[in-house]
Amino acid sequence: MHIVKDQDLTGKTCLITGANSGIGLEMTRCLSSRGCEVLMACRNPYEATTVVKNVCSDISLLRFYETNLATLRSVKASTDEILKKEKKIDIVLLNAAVFGLPWTVTEDGFETTFQVNYLSQYYLLINIEKILALDARIVFVSSESHRNINWDSHKTLMLSIDQLSLPKDEYTSIRAYNISKLCGLLSMHYLAYRWLHTQKQVFCAHPGSFVKTRLCRNWWVYEALYTFMKPFSKTICQAASTPLYCAISPDLKGVSGIYFKDCKRCSESDIANDLHLSFRLNDLTSDVIRERVGSYDDVIDRVKRDEYGKQHHAEDETVISNYSGTINS
Ligand SMILES: NC(=O)c1ccc[n+]([C@@H]2O[C@H](COP(=O)([O-])OP(=O)(O)OC[C@H]3O[C@@H](n4cnc5c(N)ncnc54)[C@H](OP(=O)(O)O)[C@@H]3O)[C@@H](O)[C@H]2O)c1
């Protein structure tokens, strides 16, 4: 794959959620083939170990962390383990997702798609923020389908958890999926703003549409549709290009808060680009996590302290001046 071809990633560490399948597995293969250590956050590390043996040339670069994104308890246990064992993480690829599920609620009381695709991965990121490299890159694997969510101004001003974690009578699997992807884009803008005076970068990447992976496994209609579309869609290898481009390309030095498609900058929907909404989403996300995880305030306080310390001591800090989000209020 040309994105990683000339890159020497020796000494770099990348965490990938959902690294055992589809696009996540391909990114694991590509990055480890260039010397990058990959932390595979998967819900079934045994299965992941078996899969990578057939795919990756050097499995000594891979480490497995059992992470079930359908429970905050599992994410907490996994990130505690990561913090204990790892020193620094340079790249985070928030890639795991579910699609096409019937309505179900997690043990934390959230609609499953919302929790797996967004909430738990945001929580994971905040938990490991302490060991992110000063110039870390975060990539949310996104989707063009975020455009299908169009809240009116009342809904964006009064953002509530029922809008995100859909109740049964408002649920369709595609709507839940689109909302989760919109949340990823909004979080990108929130983090790009929060990290404005640091070297950390955050991007969203659309891999391609109807890429035949296991994403469509939950409903035979989607399985049939993706199979039908396969000759007209990107291969898994091609689909991994844009998230990998965001993760490692030197072209992106000094920029942040940008949505990419086909390895090119692309405008997200107006709602996804609303900085005020991104702050509201962050507040709401923090509140609902805080209600369920007692230690969340400690994590936030620690992150703020570390951020303050790093901002005042890092000598080679560059201010990222071209923040791309807009304030739509
Ligand atoms: N395929 C497409 O056409 C397409 C289009 C746009 C965007 N995307 C995005 O691309 C990303 C990768 O998707 P993919 O197509 O490669 O699908 P995939 O092959 O189904 O991979 C999804 C990954 O997420 C993991 N996952 C699901 N539920 C989990 C949970 N509760 N805890 C931990 N991990 C969990 C899966 O693990 P298990 O194997 O254990 O289930 C799997 O590793 C997703 O963010 C998706 O939204 C895909």
The ligand as an ORCA input file, in Angstrom:
! r2SCAN-3c Opt
* xyz 0 1
  N     -17.408     -1.173      5.514
  C     -17.868     -0.005      5.080
  O     -18.465      0.109      3.977
  C     -17.684      1.239      5.886
  C     -18.194      2.457      5.367
  C     -18.027      3.621      6.134
  C     -17.380      3.556      7.345
  N     -16.917      2.354      7.826
  C     -16.278      2.348      9.134
  O     -15.070      1.629      9.084
  C     -14.765      1.110     10.395
  C     -14.329     -0.328     10.310
  O     -15.422     -1.111      9.897
  P     -15.261     -2.425      9.008
  O     -15.999     -2.170      7.752
  O     -13.843     -2.849      8.943
  O     -16.160     -3.456      9.851
  P     -15.814     -4.846     10.629
  O     -15.000     -5.730      9.768
  O     -17.130     -5.346     11.108
  O     -14.944     -4.343     11.850
  C     -15.545     -3.748     12.969
  C     -14.667     -3.984     14.168
  O     -15.331     -3.431     15.318
  C     -15.261     -4.405     16.359
  N     -16.318     -4.319     17.357
  C     -17.647     -4.388     17.179
  N     -18.281     -4.385     18.366
  C     -17.325     -4.325     19.325
  C     -17.337     -4.299     20.741
  N     -18.476     -4.357     21.446
  N     -16.159     -4.240     21.389
  C     -15.006     -4.204     20.718
  N     -14.914     -4.227     19.373
  C     -16.065     -4.290     18.675
  C     -15.373     -5.741     15.628
  O     -14.934     -6.766     16.511
  P     -15.571     -8.267     16.434
  O     -14.894     -8.908     15.268
  O     -15.237     -8.858     17.758
  O     -17.044     -8.084     16.225
  C     -14.451     -5.487     14.449
  O     -13.119     -5.690     14.815
  C     -16.035      1.332     11.224
  O     -15.872      2.486     12.017
  C     -17.095      1.605     10.183
  O     -18.140      2.403     10.672
  C     -17.048      1.203      7.126
*
